[in-house]
Amino acid sequence: MEILIEAFPFIFGLLLGVTCSRAGGVRRHLMGWALGCVALGSCATVASGEWRESVLYFLFDIGLVGGVSVATVAALDLLRRHNDVNR
């Protein structure tokens, strides 16, 4: 069960990245993306119970959600460009 809880920031980052990619990218909706990172990172920290140990886990999980979401948007954009070139 511990492994599943530790996967929350990655899962939330993937979901946020896919959502941002479908909505036009991070640059287009920067404020919504930033609020999503904070909200989902905070939810991941609370769900794992790490906030009881240190408040710094909030910063770590927020950054992790943000990093994974940006990587997801970049990967989907690269995949979309690759598919457009091959058509």
Secondary structure, 3 states (H helix, E strand, C coil): CHHHHHCHHHHHHHHHHHHHHHCCCCCCCHHHHHHHHHHHHHHHHHHHCHHHCCCHHHHHHHHHHHHHHHHHHHHHHHHHHHHHHCC
